[in-house]
Amino acid sequence: MDAVELLPASWRSELANASLEPVRSGLSGASVFRVHKAMSPDRFLKVATGTDAEQLRHEIVRTSWLGLHGVHVPPVVRTLLQPDVVAILMGALPGEPVGRSTLPPDQVVTALARELSELHSLGIESCPFDESIAVRLARAQSAISRQSRCGRVR
C-alpha cells in the first residue's frame, strides 16, 4: 500500500497538488518523500507503520526538543501520531547533503564542526533522552538488520 494512502483525508488533500519525490537514502524504515509544491518551499514527509512508526515517533519528539533548544533542525509543520501510523511533515533546511556537497572539504568540516559544537553545548543534565553508546549501538544493529532483510545493505 502506498504510504500516502495511510494518511487522513486532510493530509492527502494538502498533498494533492504536490509532487512527491521518494527519498531512497537513510535507514529509518519510514517512507520519505520530498514534497514539491508550486509557490511553496520544499518540505519533507515521513510516514511509518509498525515498529518503524515507534522509531518515527521518537524522532519527532527528539527533533521537536532539539528545535526548542536552538539546534538547527527542520521545522516541524505537522505531525500525525496514531497507533498504527505516524507521520511528520517538516520544512527543508537550506543547503545540500554533506555526501553530495560541492563545497571544498575544509568548508564542509568547518560547518559540521560548528553544528556539532552547538549540539554538544546543550547541557547533558537537561537532555531527556538516553543516547548512551549501548542504546545507540542497539539502534544501529536494529537498523542494519532491518536493511539486510530488505536487501538494501551490501
DSSP file (Angstrom, degrees, kcal/mol; ACC not computed):
  #  RESIDUE AA STRUCTURE BP1 BP2  ACC     N-H-->O    O-->H-N    N-H-->O    O-->H-N    TCO  KAPPA ALPHA  PHI   PSI    X-CA   Y-CA   Z-CA
    1    1 A M              0   0    0      0, 0.0     2,-0.2     0, 0.0     5,-0.1   0.000 360.0 360.0 360.0 140.0    0.0    0.0    0.0
    2    2 A D    >>  -     0   0    0      1,-0.1     3,-0.9     2,-0.0     4,-0.5  -0.470 360.0-133.3 -65.7 132.1    1.2    3.5   -0.8
    3    3 A A  G >4 S+     0   0    0      1,-0.3     3,-1.3    -2,-0.2     4,-0.3   0.848 104.5  58.4 -57.7 -37.1    2.3    5.3    2.4
    4    4 A V  G >4 S+     0   0    0      1,-0.3     3,-1.5     2,-0.2    -1,-0.3   0.833  95.9  63.3 -65.3 -31.2    0.4    8.4    1.4
    5    5 A E  G <4 S+     0   0    0     -3,-0.9    -1,-0.3     1,-0.3    -2,-0.2   0.716  94.3  63.2 -65.2 -19.2   -2.9    6.4    1.3
    6    6 A L  G << S+     0   0    0     -3,-1.3    -1,-0.3    -4,-0.5    -2,-0.2   0.631  86.6  94.6 -78.3 -14.0   -2.4    5.7    5.0
    7    7 A L  S <  S-     0   0    0     -3,-1.5     5,-0.0    -4,-0.3    40,-0.0  -0.433  86.7 -97.9 -79.7 152.6   -2.7    9.4    5.8
    8    8 A P    >>  -     0   0    0      0, 0.0     4,-2.2     0, 0.0     3,-0.6  -0.202  39.2-102.6 -62.4 161.1   -6.0   11.1    6.8
    9    9 A A  H 3> S+     0   0    0      1,-0.2     4,-2.7     2,-0.2     5,-0.2   0.840 120.2  59.3 -56.2 -37.4   -8.0   12.9    4.1
   10   10 A S  H 3> S+     0   0    0      2,-0.2     4,-1.7     1,-0.2    -1,-0.2   0.890 108.6  44.6 -63.3 -38.2   -6.9   16.3    5.3
   11   11 A W  H <> S+     0   0    0     -3,-0.6     4,-1.8     2,-0.2    -2,-0.2   0.937 113.5  49.3 -68.6 -47.2   -3.3   15.4    4.7
   12   12 A R  H  X S+     0   0    0     -4,-2.2     4,-0.7     1,-0.2    -2,-0.2   0.877 109.9  52.6 -61.4 -37.3   -4.0   13.8    1.3
   13   13 A S  H >< S+     0   0    0     -4,-2.7     3,-0.7     1,-0.2     4,-0.4   0.914 108.7  49.6 -63.5 -43.0   -5.9   16.9    0.3
   14   14 A E  H 3< S+     0   0    0     -4,-1.7     3,-0.3     1,-0.2    -1,-0.2   0.824 116.1  43.0 -65.1 -30.9   -3.0   19.2    1.3
   15   15 A L  H >< S+     0   0    0     -4,-1.8     3,-1.9     1,-0.2    -1,-0.2   0.495  86.8  97.7 -91.7  -5.1   -0.6   17.0   -0.7
   16   16 A A  T << S+     0   0    0     -4,-0.7    -1,-0.2    -3,-0.7    -2,-0.1   0.842  88.5  39.0 -57.2 -39.8   -2.9   16.6   -3.7
   17   17 A N  T 3  S+     0   0    0     -4,-0.4    21,-0.5    -3,-0.3    -1,-0.3   0.207 102.4  96.3 -96.8  16.0   -1.3   19.4   -5.8
   18   18 A A  S <  S-     0   0    0     -3,-1.9     2,-0.5    19,-0.1    19,-0.2  -0.716  72.5-126.0-106.0 155.5    2.2   18.5   -4.8
   19   19 A S  E     -A   36   0A   0     17,-3.3    17,-3.0    -2,-0.3     2,-0.7  -0.886  22.9-153.5 -96.2 126.2    4.8   16.4   -6.5
   20   20 A L  E     -A   35   0A   0     -2,-0.5    15,-0.2    15,-0.2    24,-0.0  -0.898   8.5-168.6-106.7 112.4    6.1   13.7   -4.1
   21   21 A E  E     -A   34   0A   0     13,-2.8    13,-3.1    -2,-0.7    -2,-0.0  -0.884  23.8-125.3-101.1 114.5    9.7   12.6   -4.9
   22   22 A P  E     -A   33   0A   0      0, 0.0     2,-0.6     0, 0.0    11,-0.3  -0.309  15.2-145.1 -59.9 139.5   10.7    9.4   -3.0
   23   23 A V        -     0   0    0      9,-2.8     9,-0.5     1,-0.1    -2,-0.0  -0.944  15.8-176.1-106.3 118.5   13.9    9.8   -1.0
   24   24 A R        +     0   0    0     -2,-0.6    -1,-0.1     7,-0.1     2,-0.1   0.569  52.2  91.3 -95.5 -10.7   15.8    6.5   -1.0
   25   25 A S        +     0   0    0      2,-0.0     2,-0.1     7,-0.0    -2,-0.1  -0.407  62.5  55.5 -82.2 163.5   18.7    7.3    1.3
   26   26 A G        -     0   0    0      1,-0.1     3,-0.1    -2,-0.1     0, 0.0  -0.149  68.8-117.8 101.1 164.1   18.6    6.7    5.0
   27   27 A L  S    S+     0   0    0      1,-0.1    -1,-0.1    -2,-0.1   120,-0.1   0.132  74.1 110.0-124.1  17.6   18.0    3.8    7.3
   28   28 A S  S    S-     0   0    0      2,-0.1     3,-0.1     1,-0.1    27,-0.1   0.783  73.9-132.3 -72.2 -26.3   14.9    4.7    9.2
   29   29 A G        +     0   0    0      1,-0.4    20,-0.2    -3,-0.1     2,-0.1   0.289  68.3 120.2  88.8 -11.4   12.4    2.3    7.6
   30   30 A A  S    S-     0   0    0     18,-0.1     2,-0.5    22,-0.1    -1,-0.4  -0.479  74.4-109.1 -80.8 156.4    9.9    5.1    7.0
   31   31 A S  E     - B   0  47A   0     16,-3.1    16,-2.4    -2,-0.1     2,-0.4  -0.791  42.4-165.7 -81.8 126.1    8.7    6.1    3.6
   32   32 A V  E     + B   0  46A   0     -2,-0.5    -9,-2.8    -9,-0.5     2,-0.4  -0.951  10.4 180.0-123.1 135.4   10.2    9.5    2.9
   33   33 A F  E     -AB  22  45A   0     12,-2.6    12,-2.7    -2,-0.4     2,-0.6  -0.988  27.7-134.7-134.3 141.0    9.3   12.0    0.2
   34   34 A R  E     -AB  21  44A   0    -13,-3.1   -13,-2.8    -2,-0.4     2,-0.7  -0.869  30.4-144.3 -88.0 126.8   10.5   15.4   -0.8
   35   35 A V  E     -AB  20  43A   0      8,-3.3     8,-1.7    -2,-0.6     2,-0.5  -0.852  16.7-172.1-102.3 112.8    7.3   17.5   -1.3
   36   36 A H  E     +A   19   0A   0    -17,-3.0   -17,-3.3    -2,-0.7     2,-0.4  -0.912  10.2 170.2-104.2 126.6    7.4   20.0   -4.2
   37   37 A K    >   -     0   0    0     -2,-0.5     3,-1.8     3,-0.5   -19,-0.1  -0.995  39.5-102.8-138.7 131.6    4.5   22.4   -4.5
   38   38 A A  T 3  S+     0   0    0    -21,-0.5   -21,-0.0    -2,-0.4    -2,-0.0  -0.194 104.6   7.0 -53.4 137.2    4.3   25.4   -6.7
   39   39 A M  T 3  S+     0   0    0      1,-0.2    -1,-0.3     0, 0.0     0, 0.0   0.670 114.5  95.7  65.4  18.9    4.8   28.7   -4.9
   40   40 A S  S <  S-     0   0    0     -3,-1.8    -3,-0.5     3,-0.0    -1,-0.2  -0.979  79.9-105.6-135.8 149.2    5.8   26.9   -1.7
   41   41 A P        -     0   0    0      0, 0.0    -6,-0.0     0, 0.0    -4,-0.0  -0.394  49.9 -92.7 -68.2 152.9    9.1   26.0   -0.2
   42   42 A D        -     0   0    0     -6,-0.1    50,-1.4    -2,-0.1     2,-0.3  -0.294  46.4-173.0 -63.5 151.2   10.0   22.3   -0.4
   43   43 A R  E     -BC  35  91A   0     -8,-1.7    -8,-3.3    48,-0.2     2,-0.4  -0.852  18.4-125.5-134.9 171.0    9.1   20.1    2.6
   44   44 A F  E     -BC  34  90A   0     46,-3.2    46,-2.9    -2,-0.3     2,-0.4  -0.981  15.8-160.2-124.6 138.7    9.8   16.5    3.6
   45   45 A L  E     -BC  33  89A   0    -12,-2.7   -12,-2.6    -2,-0.4     2,-0.4  -0.964   5.8-173.1-117.4 130.3    7.2   13.9    4.5
   46   46 A K  E     -BC  32  88A   0     42,-2.4    42,-2.1    -2,-0.4     2,-0.4  -0.990   3.9-178.9-122.5 133.9    7.9   10.8    6.5
   47   47 A V  E     +BC  31  87A   0    -16,-2.4   -16,-3.1    -2,-0.4     2,-0.3  -0.999   6.5 173.4-132.6 133.4    5.3    8.1    7.0
   48   48 A A  E     - C   0  86A   0     38,-2.7    38,-2.5    -2,-0.4     2,-0.3  -0.986  11.2-172.3-142.8 151.4    5.8    4.9    9.1
   49   49 A T  E >>  + C   0  85A   0     -2,-0.3     3,-1.1   -20,-0.2     4,-0.7  -0.841  56.8   7.6-131.3 170.0    3.9    1.9   10.3
   50   50 A G  H >> S-     0   0    0     34,-0.6     4,-1.0    -2,-0.3     3,-0.8  -0.238 130.3 -14.2  60.4-142.3    4.6   -1.0   12.7
   51   51 A T  H 3> S+     0   0    0      1,-0.3     4,-1.5     2,-0.2    -1,-0.3   0.800 137.3  61.8 -64.9 -27.7    7.9   -0.9   14.6
   52   52 A D  H <> S+     0   0    0     -3,-1.1     4,-2.3     1,-0.2    -1,-0.3   0.824  96.8  59.8 -65.8 -30.4    9.1    1.9   12.2
   53   53 A A  H <X S+     0   0    0     -3,-0.8     4,-2.4    -4,-0.7    -1,-0.2   0.899 103.0  50.8 -63.9 -40.4    6.2    4.0   13.5
   54   54 A E  H  X S+     0   0    0     -4,-1.0     4,-1.9     2,-0.2    -1,-0.2   0.898 110.0  49.8 -65.3 -39.4    7.6    3.9   17.0
   55   55 A Q  H  X S+     0   0    0     -4,-1.5     4,-2.1     2,-0.2    -2,-0.2   0.908 111.6  48.2 -64.9 -41.3   11.0    4.9   15.8
   56   56 A L  H  X S+     0   0    0     -4,-2.3     4,-2.4     2,-0.2    -2,-0.2   0.872 107.1  56.8 -67.2 -35.9    9.5    7.9   13.9
   57   57 A R  H  X S+     0   0    0     -4,-2.4     4,-1.9     1,-0.2    -1,-0.2   0.926 109.4  45.9 -58.8 -44.7    7.5    8.8   17.0
   58   58 A H  H  X S+     0   0    0     -4,-1.9     4,-2.7     1,-0.2    -2,-0.2   0.884 109.9  54.2 -65.7 -38.8   10.8    9.0   18.9
   59   59 A E  H  X S+     0   0    0     -4,-2.1     4,-3.0     1,-0.2     5,-0.2   0.901 107.3  51.2 -61.9 -40.6   12.4   11.0   16.0
   60   60 A I  H  X S+     0   0    0     -4,-2.4     4,-2.5     2,-0.2    -1,-0.2   0.924 111.2  47.2 -62.3 -44.9    9.6   13.6   16.2
   61   61 A V  H  X S+     0   0    0     -4,-1.9     4,-2.3     2,-0.2    -2,-0.2   0.932 115.3  45.2 -63.5 -46.0   10.0   14.0   19.9
   62   62 A R  H  X S+     0   0    0     -4,-2.7     4,-2.8     2,-0.2     5,-0.2   0.923 113.7  49.2 -64.7 -44.2   13.8   14.4   19.6
   63   63 A T  H  X S+     0   0    0     -4,-3.0     4,-2.4    -5,-0.2    -2,-0.2   0.920 112.3  48.0 -62.3 -43.7   13.5   16.8   16.7
   64   64 A S  H  X S+     0   0    0     -4,-2.5     4,-2.0    -5,-0.2    -1,-0.2   0.922 112.8  48.4 -62.6 -44.3   11.0   18.9   18.5
   65   65 A W  H  X S+     0   0    0     -4,-2.3     4,-1.0    -5,-0.2    -2,-0.2   0.932 111.8  48.9 -62.6 -46.6   13.1   19.0   21.6
   66   66 A L  H ><>S+     0   0    0     -4,-2.8     5,-2.3     1,-0.2     3,-0.7   0.912 109.9  52.1 -61.0 -42.7   16.2   20.0   19.7
   67   67 A G  H ><5S+     0   0    0     -4,-2.4     3,-1.4     1,-0.2    -1,-0.2   0.885 106.7  53.0 -60.9 -39.4   14.4   22.7   17.9
   68   68 A L  H 3<5S+     0   0    0     -4,-2.0    -1,-0.2     1,-0.3    -2,-0.2   0.717 107.7  53.5 -67.5 -20.3   13.2   24.2   21.1
   69   69 A H  T <<5S-     0   0    0     -4,-1.0    -1,-0.3    -3,-0.7    -2,-0.2   0.124 124.0 -99.3-104.6  20.1   16.7   24.3   22.4
   70   70 A G  T < 5S+     0   0    0     -3,-1.4     2,-0.3     1,-0.3    -3,-0.2   0.532  73.3 142.2  83.7   7.0   18.1   26.2   19.4
   71   71 A V      < -     0   0    0     -5,-2.3     2,-1.3    -6,-0.2    -1,-0.3  -0.651  60.9-110.9 -82.6 138.7   19.6   23.4   17.4
   72   72 A H        +     0   0    0     -2,-0.3    -1,-0.1    43,-0.1    -5,-0.1  -0.550  61.0 145.2 -73.7  96.5   19.2   23.8   13.6
   73   73 A V        -     0   0    0     -2,-1.3     3,-0.1   -10,-0.1    -3,-0.0  -0.872  59.6 -79.9-124.7 160.1   16.7   21.0   12.8
   74   74 A P        -     0   0    0      0, 0.0     2,-0.2     0, 0.0    -7,-0.1  -0.367  54.2-108.3 -60.0 136.9   14.0   21.0   10.1
   75   75 A P        -     0   0    0      0, 0.0    16,-2.8     0, 0.0     2,-0.6  -0.487  29.1-123.7 -68.1 133.7   10.9   22.9   11.4
   76   76 A V  E     +D   90   0A   0     14,-0.2    14,-0.2    -2,-0.2     3,-0.1  -0.688  32.4 175.4 -80.4 121.4    8.0   20.6   12.2
   77   77 A V  E     -     0   0A   0     12,-2.7     2,-0.3    -2,-0.6    13,-0.2   0.841  64.5 -10.9 -92.0 -42.3    5.0   21.7   10.2
   78   78 A R  E     -D   89   0A   0     11,-1.9    11,-2.9     2,-0.0    -1,-0.4  -0.986  58.4-160.4-160.7 144.6    2.6   18.9   11.1
   79   79 A T  E     -D   88   0A   0     -2,-0.3     2,-0.4     9,-0.2     9,-0.2  -0.958   6.9-158.3-131.6 153.8    2.5   15.5   12.8
   80   80 A L  E     -D   87   0A   0      7,-2.8     7,-2.4    -2,-0.3     2,-0.5  -0.983  11.7-179.4-128.7 118.0    0.2   12.5   12.9
   81   81 A L  E     +D   86   0A   0     -2,-0.4     5,-0.2     5,-0.2    -2,-0.0  -0.776  19.7 148.9-123.5  85.4    0.6   10.3   15.9
   82   82 A Q        -     0   0    0      3,-2.2    -2,-0.1    -2,-0.5     3,-0.0  -0.768  57.4-110.7-111.7 160.3   -1.8    7.4   15.6
   83   83 A P  S    S+     0   0    0      0, 0.0   -33,-0.1     0, 0.0     3,-0.1   0.863 116.7  31.5 -58.2 -35.6   -1.4    3.8   17.0
   84   84 A D  S    S+     0   0    0      1,-0.2   -34,-0.6   -35,-0.1     2,-0.3   0.630 126.4  29.4-101.5 -15.0   -1.0    2.3   13.5
   85   85 A V  E     -C   49   0A   0    -36,-0.2    -3,-2.2   -32,-0.1     2,-0.4  -0.991  56.7-170.3-149.2 137.6    0.6    5.1   11.5
   86   86 A V  E     +CD  48  81A   0    -38,-2.5   -38,-2.7    -2,-0.3     2,-0.3  -0.981  14.0 173.8-126.4 139.1    2.9    8.0   12.4
   87   87 A A  E     -CD  47  80A   0     -7,-2.4    -7,-2.8    -2,-0.4     2,-0.4  -0.988  13.9-167.1-144.8 153.0    3.8   10.9   10.0
   88   88 A I  E     -CD  46  79A   0    -42,-2.1   -42,-2.4    -2,-0.3     2,-0.5  -0.996   6.1-162.2-140.3 136.6    5.7   14.1   10.1
   89   89 A L  E     +CD  45  78A   0    -11,-2.9   -12,-2.7    -2,-0.4   -11,-1.9  -0.986  26.3 171.9-114.3 123.6    5.7   16.9    7.5
   90   90 A M  E     -CD  44  76A   0    -46,-2.9   -46,-3.2    -2,-0.5   -14,-0.2  -0.941  32.9-102.8-136.4 156.3    8.7   19.2    8.0
   91   91 A G  E     -C   43   0A   0    -16,-2.8     2,-0.4    -2,-0.3   -48,-0.2  -0.298  37.5-112.6 -70.6 158.0   10.4   22.1    6.3
   92   92 A A        -     0   0    0    -50,-1.4    -1,-0.1   -18,-0.1     3,-0.1  -0.772  26.3-131.5 -91.4 136.0   13.5   21.6    4.3
   93   93 A L        -     0   0    0     -2,-0.4     2,-0.1     1,-0.1   -21,-0.0  -0.579  29.7-103.6 -80.7 149.5   16.7   23.2    5.6
   94   94 A P  S    S+     0   0    0      0, 0.0     2,-0.3     0, 0.0    -1,-0.1  -0.378  82.0  46.2 -68.6 153.7   18.8   25.3    3.2
   95   95 A G  S    S-     0   0    0     -3,-0.1     3,-0.0    -2,-0.1    -3,-0.0  -0.738  83.1 -77.5 116.1-163.7   21.9   23.7    1.9
   96   96 A E        -     0   0    0     -2,-0.3     5,-0.1     2,-0.0     0, 0.0  -0.949  49.1 -83.3-138.4 155.5   22.9   20.3    0.5
   97   97 A P    >   -     0   0    0      0, 0.0     3,-1.5     0, 0.0     4,-0.2  -0.327  38.3-125.1 -59.8 141.2   23.6   16.9    1.9
   98   98 A V  G >  S+     0   0    0      1,-0.3     3,-1.5     2,-0.2    10,-0.0   0.887 109.1  58.0 -55.5 -42.3   27.1   16.5    3.2
   99   99 A G  G 3  S+     0   0    0      1,-0.3    -1,-0.3     0, 0.0     0, 0.0   0.693 115.4  35.7 -64.9 -18.7   27.7   13.5    1.0
  100  100 A R  G <  S+     0   0    0     -3,-1.5    -1,-0.3     0, 0.0    -2,-0.2   0.162  86.8 140.3-118.3  17.0   26.9   15.4   -2.2
  101  101 A S    <   -     0   0    0     -3,-1.5    -3,-0.1    -4,-0.2     7,-0.0  -0.313  40.5-161.0 -66.3 142.2   28.3   18.8   -1.2
  102  102 A T        +     0   0    0      2,-0.1    -1,-0.1    -2,-0.0    -4,-0.1   0.357  60.1 109.0-100.0   1.6   30.2   20.8   -3.8
  103  103 A L  S    S-     0   0    0      1,-0.1     5,-0.0     2,-0.1    -2,-0.0  -0.394  84.7 -91.2 -73.9 155.0   31.9   22.8   -1.1
  104  104 A P    >>  -     0   0    0      0, 0.0     4,-1.8     0, 0.0     3,-1.1  -0.382  40.8-112.0 -61.4 146.4   35.7   22.4   -0.5
  105  105 A P  H 3> S+     0   0    0      0, 0.0     4,-2.6     0, 0.0     5,-0.2   0.829 115.5  57.7 -52.9 -36.9   36.3   19.8    2.2
  106  106 A D  H 3> S+     0   0    0      1,-0.2     4,-2.0     2,-0.2     5,-0.1   0.861 107.0  48.6 -65.8 -33.0   37.6   22.3    4.7
  107  107 A Q  H <> S+     0   0    0     -3,-1.1     4,-2.3     2,-0.2    -1,-0.2   0.871 110.8  50.7 -72.2 -36.4   34.4   24.3    4.5
  108  108 A V  H  X S+     0   0    0     -4,-1.8     4,-2.7     2,-0.2     5,-0.2   0.939 111.9  47.1 -64.0 -46.7   32.3   21.1    5.0
  109  109 A V  H  X S+     0   0    0     -4,-2.6     4,-2.8     1,-0.2    -2,-0.2   0.904 111.6  51.2 -62.3 -42.0   34.4   20.2    8.1
  110  110 A T  H  X S+     0   0    0     -4,-2.0     4,-2.3    -5,-0.2    -1,-0.2   0.922 111.7  46.9 -61.8 -44.6   34.0   23.7    9.4
  111  111 A A  H  X S+     0   0    0     -4,-2.3     4,-2.3     2,-0.2    -2,-0.2   0.927 114.0  47.4 -64.1 -45.2   30.2   23.7    9.0
  112  112 A L  H  X S+     0   0    0     -4,-2.7     4,-2.8     1,-0.2     5,-0.2   0.918 112.0  50.3 -61.8 -43.6   29.9   20.2   10.6
  113  113 A A  H  X S+     0   0    0     -4,-2.8     4,-2.4    -5,-0.2    -1,-0.2   0.902 109.6  51.2 -62.1 -41.3   32.2   21.2   13.5
  114  114 A R  H  X S+     0   0    0     -4,-2.3     4,-1.9     2,-0.2    -1,-0.2   0.934 113.8  43.3 -62.0 -47.2   30.1   24.4   14.1
  115  115 A E  H  X S+     0   0    0     -4,-2.3     4,-2.3     2,-0.2    -2,-0.2   0.899 114.6  49.1 -68.7 -40.0   26.8   22.5   14.2
  116  116 A L  H  X S+     0   0    0     -4,-2.8     4,-2.9     2,-0.2    -1,-0.2   0.878 109.3  53.6 -66.6 -36.1   28.2   19.6   16.3
  117  117 A S  H  X S+     0   0    0     -4,-2.4     4,-0.8    -5,-0.2    -1,-0.2   0.913 109.1  48.9 -62.4 -42.2   29.7   22.2   18.7
  118  118 A E  H >< S+     0   0    0     -4,-1.9     3,-0.6     2,-0.2     4,-0.4   0.926 113.0  47.4 -62.8 -44.9   26.2   23.8   19.1
  119  119 A L  H >< S+     0   0    0     -4,-2.3     3,-1.4     1,-0.2    -2,-0.2   0.933 113.0  47.6 -61.4 -46.8   24.6   20.4   19.7
  120  120 A H  H 3< S+     0   0    0     -4,-2.9    -1,-0.2     1,-0.3    -2,-0.2   0.562  97.4  71.7 -76.4  -7.3   27.2   19.4   22.3
  121  121 A S  T << S+     0   0    0     -4,-0.8    -1,-0.3    -3,-0.6     2,-0.2   0.623  74.3 103.3 -80.3 -12.5   26.9   22.7   24.1
  122  122 A L  S <  S-     0   0    0     -3,-1.4     2,-0.2    -4,-0.4     5,-0.1  -0.505  87.9-105.8 -67.8 136.3   23.5   21.7   25.3
  123  123 A G    >   -     0   0    0     -2,-0.2     3,-1.3     1,-0.2     4,-0.5  -0.452  18.9-142.9 -66.3 129.2   23.7   20.6   29.0
  124  124 A I  G >  S+     0   0    0      1,-0.3     3,-1.0    -2,-0.2    -1,-0.2   0.816  98.5  64.5 -62.5 -30.0   23.5   16.9   29.3
  125  125 A E  G 3  S+     0   0    0      1,-0.2    -1,-0.3     3,-0.0    -2,-0.1   0.751 101.5  49.8 -67.0 -22.3   21.5   17.3   32.5
  126  126 A S  G <  S+     0   0    0     -3,-1.3    -1,-0.2     2,-0.0    -2,-0.2   0.553  86.8 102.1 -91.6  -7.5   18.7   18.9   30.6
  127  127 A C    <   -     0   0    0     -3,-1.0    -3,-0.0    -4,-0.5     0, 0.0  -0.653  52.7-166.2 -82.0 122.5   18.5   16.1   27.9
  128  128 A P        +     0   0    0      0, 0.0     2,-0.3     0, 0.0    -1,-0.1   0.409  59.9  91.5 -86.1   4.0   15.6   13.7   28.5
  129  129 A F  S    S-     0   0    0    -67,-0.0     2,-1.0     2,-0.0    -2,-0.1  -0.775  71.8-133.2-107.8 143.9   16.9   11.1   26.0
  130  130 A D        +     0   0    0     -2,-0.3    -1,-0.0     1,-0.1     0, 0.0  -0.823  36.7 158.5 -91.3 103.6   19.2    8.1   26.6
  131  131 A E        +     0   0    0     -2,-1.0    -1,-0.1     4,-0.1    -2,-0.0  -0.173  21.2 149.4-116.4  36.5   21.8    8.3   23.8
  132  132 A S     >  -     0   0    0      1,-0.1     4,-2.6     4,-0.0     5,-0.2  -0.192  63.2-104.3 -65.2 164.0   24.4    6.2   25.6
  133  133 A I  H  > S+     0   0    0      1,-0.2     4,-2.8     2,-0.2     5,-0.2   0.907 121.3  52.9 -57.5 -43.6   26.7    4.1   23.5
  134  134 A A  H  > S+     0   0    0      1,-0.2     4,-2.0     2,-0.2    -1,-0.2   0.912 111.4  45.3 -60.8 -43.3   24.8    0.9   24.4
  135  135 A V  H  > S+     0   0    0      2,-0.2     4,-2.2     1,-0.2    -1,-0.2   0.924 114.8  47.5 -67.1 -44.2   21.5    2.4   23.3
  136  136 A R  H  X S+     0   0    0     -4,-2.6     4,-2.5     2,-0.2    -2,-0.2   0.889 111.6  50.4 -66.0 -39.4   22.9    3.8   20.0
  137  137 A L  H  X S+     0   0    0     -4,-2.8     4,-2.6    -5,-0.2    -1,-0.2   0.902 110.5  49.7 -65.5 -39.8   24.7    0.6   19.1
  138  138 A A  H  X S+     0   0    0     -4,-2.0     4,-2.1    -5,-0.2    -2,-0.2   0.908 111.8  48.7 -63.8 -41.1   21.5   -1.4   19.7
  139  139 A R  H  X S+     0   0    0     -4,-2.2     4,-2.2     2,-0.2    -2,-0.2   0.909 112.0  48.9 -64.5 -42.1   19.6    1.1   17.5
  140  140 A A  H  X S+     0   0    0     -4,-2.5     4,-2.6     2,-0.2    -2,-0.2   0.912 110.2  50.6 -64.5 -42.5   22.3    0.8   14.8
  141  141 A Q  H  X S+     0   0    0     -4,-2.6     4,-2.6     1,-0.2    -1,-0.2   0.893 109.9  51.0 -63.5 -38.8   22.2   -3.0   14.9
  142  142 A S  H  X S+     0   0    0     -4,-2.1     4,-2.5     2,-0.2    -1,-0.2   0.917 111.0  48.0 -62.9 -44.0   18.4   -3.0   14.5
  143  143 A A  H  X S+     0   0    0     -4,-2.2     4,-2.4     2,-0.2    -2,-0.2   0.905 112.4  48.9 -64.1 -41.6   18.7   -0.6   11.5
  144  144 A I  H  X S+     0   0    0     -4,-2.6     4,-2.4     2,-0.2    -2,-0.2   0.923 112.3  48.1 -64.5 -44.2   21.3   -2.8    9.9
  145  145 A S  H  X S+     0   0    0     -4,-2.6     4,-2.0     2,-0.2    -2,-0.2   0.914 111.9  49.8 -61.9 -43.0   19.3   -6.0   10.5
  146  146 A R  H  X S+     0   0    0     -4,-2.5     4,-1.2     1,-0.2    -2,-0.2   0.917 113.5  45.5 -62.9 -43.7   16.2   -4.4    9.1
  147  147 A Q  H  X>S+     0   0    0     -4,-2.4     5,-2.6     1,-0.2     6,-0.7   0.853 109.0  55.9 -70.6 -34.0   18.0   -3.2    6.0
  148  148 A S  H ><5S+     0   0    0     -4,-2.4     3,-0.8     1,-0.2    -1,-0.2   0.900 106.3  50.9 -63.6 -39.7   19.7   -6.5    5.5
  149  149 A R  H 3<5S+     0   0    0     -4,-2.0    -1,-0.2     1,-0.2    -2,-0.2   0.823 111.3  48.8 -66.0 -29.8   16.3   -8.2    5.4
  150  150 A C  H 3<5S-     0   0    0     -4,-1.2    -1,-0.2    -5,-0.2    -2,-0.2   0.491 114.2-118.9 -88.1  -4.0   15.2   -5.7    2.8
  151  151 A G  T <<5S+     0   0    0     -3,-0.8    -3,-0.2    -4,-0.5    -2,-0.1   0.714  80.9 118.5  77.3  20.1   18.3   -6.3    0.7
  152  152 A R      < +     0   0    0     -5,-2.6     2,-0.5    -6,-0.1    -4,-0.2   0.590  53.3  78.0 -97.6 -10.8   19.5   -2.7    1.0
  153  153 A V              0   0    0     -6,-0.7    -2,-0.0    -9,-0.1    -9,-0.0  -0.855 360.0 360.0-100.8 132.5   22.8   -3.3    2.8
  154  154 A R              0   0    0     -2,-0.5    -1,-0.1     0, 0.0    -2,-0.0   0.414 360.0 360.0-102.8 360.0   25.7   -4.6    0.7
